[in-house]
Amino acid sequence: MKLILDISFSSFATGIHQWLVGAVHSEGLVKVIEMVIAGLALLVFLVPLCFILGYMERKVAAFIQVRLGPNRVGPKGTLQIVADTIKLLFKEGLTPNASDKFLFNLAPMIVVVTSMLVMAPIAFAKNFQIWDISIGVLYVSSISSIAVIGILMAGWSSNNKYSLLGAMRSGAQIVSYELSVGLSLISIVILAGSLRMSDIVMSQENGWWIFKGHIPVLISFVIFLIASTAEINRAPFDLAEAEQELTAGFHTEYSGMKFAMFLLAEYINLFVVSAIAATLFLGGWMPFHIGHWHTFNFVMDYIPSSVWFLGKTFAIIFIIMQFRWTFPRLRVDQLLTLEWKYLLPVSMVNVILVTVMAIMGWHF
Amino acid sequence: MFLKEYFGSIYRSARSLLKGMKLTGYYFTHPKEIQTEEYPDNRATLTMFDRFKGEVTMPHNENNEHRCTGCQACEIACPNGTIKIITKQELQPDGKKKKAIDTFVYHLELCTMCNMCVLACPSDAIVMGQSFEHSVYDKRQLKKVLNQPGSKIMEGVE
């Protein structure tokens, strides 16, 4: 029993590191090999994750709309998404004749790579992180805003008015909602006193910020959920693709694996946003503790930290999926009204409240 | 006053959004509400609803008798020429001649299931059937004769 509980991702990573140091006698080479291993591990993690999220999204959509969802391929339709992937693999990756071919082929790569880069500072489990950078939150918010370049590139190079319209909408949307996302992240940074992801998680050892920070943190959590849903272009903020108005928006002209890459990026973004919300507001891999209930806390400690992290992340993913299948899409003017007249002023006042709270030490 | 309106609008919109999420959450947690049916699996037990319009049928009773007088009201009512009625003159026992149907031809491939023939029929000879599996490999099979061979008109239907 003791042996099984001792196995964790961090001990696994340390084991690999020690073995490499013993086997390879150059420090630089060890670093390079570890980077390659980390990248491969990320890919191995992401592809099944996207399958799971794709299946989950279709099932959640189906149950919310009083349907059954995919139930033909494999048990309960679990292999449906594999069948879809195989179909996409065999499809022709068409490039329109009048498009800017270089940018057209580059755009999906940029979108996927930016969403994968954001995975770097996320703490997946206790002491298990690809890159514990000292400016983690800043890194996340700055890298994730590069994705809009990929989307604009896709829309512009397609040489199609629907694509361009979708890309322009996406640009306006991401530039606006970036502010609210940043301000809601700042409120946690003020409370934790650090931009480093591991510090932020450790600051929640005696309680998650959403409980410790009273109502202001709750408000910034809600603002973060709304604004980040908008930032990853998901319904009800999916004006960039808007199937009913713009056929498919910025990826109208894409097919085959290039289209699959946009889909992949969408699901990775969904995971990343939920993971960051879980890390900042719900304590990352920290187990749930209640004050002085020592037995309860002891039992909670026995659940592995990776399970805590993934559980919180999937809970937030579910909420974002429920948003998608509950709310109608906003118009462009409503979208900008929501940001500039509601979310931004509220989050600005909220940051002041959080600052006062942090200075006076009113949080627990 | 302005602030009251501002926060009031936030409160109202948040309340309506939460109401929507409550409903979808209810549907998500109650799989018994699911309306769809797994069609090919439940073929044996599948029953369509009463108002379902699958095809035009002519019911016959156990003596192989139908209610069609051959008045051709359905043929006139049909908007796209689905029904063709070929009539004949039948000799009555009292020596008089009477109009009766020879063949009631129904072109399923032209039919839009608009129900106008059934509404036009004065003697309720045709009704909409429940079957909907009409796929065939040859379109000639879609041309159907609704009156069964050797059938005749029911007693008392004029």
Interface residues (C-beta under 8 A of the other chain):
Chain A: V60 F63 I64 Q65 V66 R67 L68 N71 Q322 F323 W325 T326 F327 Y342 V346
Chain B: I10 L17 G20 M21 L23 T24 G25 Y27 F28 P31 E33 I34 Q35 T36 E38
